[in-house]
Amino acid sequence: MEIGSLNDAATVKEQYATSKGLDIRIEFHNKYSANKQGYTPWLVSNYDIREGMNVLELGCGTGSLWIGHDDLVARCVRLVLTDLSEGMLETAKRNLGERDNVEYRVEDIQSLSFDDDTFDVVIANAMLYHVPDLNKGLREVRRVLKNGGVFYCATLGENNFTDRLAEWFRLGGEEFNPNHIFTMQNGVARLQTAFNDVTPLFYEDSLHITETEDLVAYLRSLTSFKSVLSLPEQKIRDILAEHVSGGAIDLPKDYGMFICR
């Protein structure tokens, strides 16, 4: 997951051109999250994917959702992993390999190339807040879902560690404009434009950061915190050091998912 940022196509393309920045953010959360179940395993634990299903993931990134879940992949008669970034798809293919039932395709949620009623399950994690026309994207998801199909989508909340960091660095206005287009707080209303049955699930977690340099590296991976990174490195460290308590920096996390039918 990543810090909220402007919903701008150029910004999104820059941030996700390669998997390097995303890998940094995933490793950061894996290392410092208090909930050791892990966000991705928690997401997967809520999926109902049965033998013979057709499954579509939108914005698959590095394919991390499926790593270590060969049994889940094998249940799918067809698993289509899509992303806007060819670089991300190349990384996903390296991570998961060539499989008879897996496809890798560049797709835009706002204009999917699939026929109506194609998929039993559609998944979209940490990407709906980047969609320029979200209502159009959700209509496309509903179109390609079979009757009785399920749409799983994960997103950030509005009470996240990014807002706390913005306070520490005294960011506001154009310097920090968090993307609240699709959050755990407003997601039900947005999803109900396309789905009748929407259930929110919250993931309980926080960050306990013992190495400040890892937080600096995390910030460096984000296009939305460039104003912070224009500061001298020592100034960044000094500001973060003010919030170290008991040898660590503690920050809130506000994440979850929706199950839509």
C-alpha positions in Angstrom: 0.0 0.0 0.0 1.1 3.6 -0.4 0.5 7.1 0.7 -2.5 8.9 -0.7 -1.6 11.0 -3.7 -3.2 13.1 -6.4 -5.4 11.3 -8.8 -3.3 12.3 -11.8 -2.5 9.9 -14.6 1.1 11.2 -15.0 1.7 10.9 -11.3 0.3 7.3 -11.2 2.3 6.3 -14.2 5.5 7.7 -12.7 5.0 6.0 -9.4 4.2 2.6 -10.9 6.5 2.7 -14.0 8.6 -0.1 -12.4 8.2 -2.4 -9.4 11.1 -0.9 -7.5 9.1 1.6 -5.4 6.3 -0.8 -4.8 8.7 -3.4 -3.6 10.2 -0.9 -1.1 6.7 -0.2 0.2 5.6 -3.8 0.4 8.8 -4.8 2.3 8.4 -1.8 4.7 4.9 -2.9 5.6 5.9 -6.5 6.0 8.8 -5.5 8.3 7.0 -3.0 10.6 3.3 -3.9 10.7 2.1 -4.9 14.1 -0.5 -7.3 12.7 1.8 -10.2 11.8 -0.9 -12.0 9.8 0.0 -9.6 7.0 -2.4 -7.6 5.0 -2.2 -9.7 1.8 -2.8 -13.0 3.7 -5.8 -11.3 5.4 -7.2 -10.3 2.0 -6.7 -13.8 0.6 -8.4 -15.3 3.6 -11.6 -13.5 2.7 -11.7 -14.6 -0.9 -14.1 -17.4 -1.9 -12.3 -18.8 -5.0 -13.6 -22.3 -5.9 -12.5 -24.9 -8.3 -13.2 -24.0 -12.0 -13.7 -20.3 -11.5 -12.7 -17.5 -13.9 -10.9 -14.8 -11.9 -9.7 -11.3 -12.9 -7.3 -9.1 -11.0 -7.2 -5.4 -11.9 -4.0 -3.6 -11.0 -2.1 -6.7 -10.2 1.2 -4.9 -9.7 4.0 -7.4 -9.0 1.6 -10.3 -8.7 2.3 -10.4 -4.9 -1.3 -11.4 -4.1 -0.7 -14.9 -5.6 2.9 -15.6 -4.5 2.8 -18.6 -2.2 -0.8 -19.4 -3.1 -0.2 -22.0 -5.9 -3.3 -23.9 -4.6 -5.5 -20.9 -5.1 -4.0 -20.3 -8.6 -4.6 -24.0 -9.5 -8.3 -23.7 -8.6 -8.8 -21.1 -11.3 -9.7 -22.4 -14.7 -8.6 -19.0 -15.9 -6.7 -16.3 -13.9 -6.2 -13.0 -15.8 -3.7 -10.6 -14.2 -3.9 -7.0 -15.6 -2.2 -3.7 -15.0 -1.8 -0.4 -16.8 2.0 -0.8 -16.5 3.9 -3.3 -18.8 6.8 -3.1 -16.3 4.6 -4.3 -13.5 3.2 -7.2 -15.7 6.8 -8.2 -16.6 7.6 -8.4 -12.8 4.4 -10.4 -12.1 5.3 -12.8 -14.9 8.8 -13.3 -13.4 7.3 -13.9 -10.0 4.6 -16.3 -11.0 5.9 -17.8 -14.2 4.2 -19.1 -17.3 1.2 -21.2 -16.4 -1.5 -22.7 -18.7 -4.3 -21.0 -16.8 -2.7 -17.6 -16.2 -2.8 -14.6 -18.6 -1.0 -11.3 -18.3 -2.7 -8.3 -20.0 -2.5 -4.6 -20.1 -6.0 -3.4 -19.3 -7.8 -0.2 -18.2 -10.6 -0.7 -15.8 -12.6 2.0 -17.5 -12.6 0.1 -20.8 -12.2 -3.6 -20.3 -11.8 -5.8 -23.4 -13.6 -8.8 -21.9 -17.1 -9.9 -22.8 -20.1 -9.5 -20.5 -20.6 -12.1 -17.7 -17.0 -13.5 -18.1 -15.7 -13.7 -14.5 -16.9 -15.3 -11.3 -14.5 -13.1 -9.2 -13.0 -9.7 -9.9 -10.3 -8.3 -7.5 -9.0 -4.7 -7.4 -6.7 -3.8 -4.5 -5.2 -0.3 -3.8 -6.0 1.0 -7.2 -9.6 2.3 -7.4 -8.6 5.7 -6.0 -6.4 6.2 -9.1 -9.2 5.7 -11.6 -10.2 9.0 -13.3 -13.8 8.0 -13.9 -14.5 5.6 -11.0 -18.2 5.2 -11.8 -17.4 4.1 -15.3 -14.8 1.7 -14.0 -17.2 0.1 -11.5 -19.8 -0.3 -14.3 -17.2 -2.1 -16.3 -16.5 -4.4 -13.3 -20.2 -5.2 -13.0 -20.5 -5.8 -16.7 -17.7 -8.4 -16.8 -18.9 -10.2 -13.6 -21.3 -13.1 -14.0 -24.6 -13.0 -12.2 -23.8 -14.1 -8.7 -20.2 -13.1 -9.1 -18.2 -11.3 -6.4 -16.1 -8.1 -6.5 -13.4 -7.8 -3.9 -11.6 -4.4 -3.5 -9.2 -3.1 -0.9 -8.4 0.5 -0.1 -7.0 2.9 2.5 -9.0 4.7 5.2 -8.9 8.5 5.9 -7.1 8.1 9.3 -3.8 6.8 8.1 -0.1 7.3 8.9 0.2 9.5 5.9 -1.9 12.2 7.5 0.3 12.0 10.7 3.5 12.4 8.7 2.0 15.4 6.9 1.4 17.0 10.3 5.0 16.4 11.3 6.3 18.0 8.1 3.7 20.7 8.2 2.4 19.9 4.8 -0.8 21.2 3.4 -2.5 22.5 0.2 -0.6 21.4 -2.9 2.2 19.9 -0.8 -0.1 17.2 0.6 -3.4 16.5 -1.0 -4.4 13.0 0.1 -6.4 11.0 -2.4 -9.8 10.4 -0.7 -11.7 9.6 -3.9 -12.2 6.0 -2.7 -11.7 5.2 1.0 -13.0 2.8 3.6 -15.1 5.7 4.8 -16.8 6.6 1.5 -16.4 3.4 -0.4 -19.8 1.9 0.4 -21.6 4.8 -1.2 -19.3 4.7 -4.3 -19.7 1.0 -4.8 -23.5 1.1 -4.4 -23.7 2.9 -7.7 -23.0 -0.5 -9.3 -23.6 -3.1 -6.6 -26.6 -3.8 -4.4 -24.8 -5.7 -1.6 -21.6 -4.1 -0.2 -19.9 -5.3 3.0 -16.9 -3.4 4.5 -14.2 -5.3 6.4 -11.5 -3.4 8.4 -8.0 -4.7 9.0 -6.7 -3.9 12.4 -3.0 -2.8 12.2 -0.4 -0.1 13.0 3.3 0.5 12.3 6.1 0.1 14.8 9.2 1.5 13.0 12.6 0.8 14.7 14.8 1.9 11.8 14.2 5.6 10.8 16.2 5.1 7.6 13.6 2.6 6.3 10.9 5.3 6.8 13.1 7.7 4.8 13.4 5.2 2.0 9.7 4.6 2.1 9.1 8.4 1.6 11.6 8.5 -1.2 9.6 5.9 -3.1 6.6 8.2 -3.2 5.9 10.9 -5.8 3.4 12.6 -3.4 6.1 13.4 -0.8 8.6 15.1 -3.2 8.3 18.4 -1.2 9.6 16.6 1.9 12.4 15.0 -0.1 13.6 18.5 -1.2 14.6 19.0 2.4 18.2 18.2 3.4 18.4 14.6 4.5 19.5 15.5 8.0 16.5 17.8 8.4 14.2 14.9 7.5 16.0 12.7 10.0 15.8 15.4 12.7 12.0 15.8 12.2 11.4 12.1 12.4 13.7 11.8 15.5 11.4 14.2 17.4 8.7 11.5 17.2 10.8 8.5 18.3 9.6 7.0 21.6 11.1 4.0 23.3 13.4 3.5 20.3 10.6 3.4 17.7 8.1 5.5 15.7 4.5 4.4 16.1 2.0 5.3 13.4 -1.6 4.4 12.7 -2.8 2.3 9.8 -6.3 2.4 8.4 -6.9 -0.3 5.8 -9.6 -2.6 4.7 -11.7 -4.2 1.9 -15.2 -4.4 0.5 -17.0 -7.5 -0.6 -19.6 -6.6 -3.3 -22.3 -8.7 -4.9 
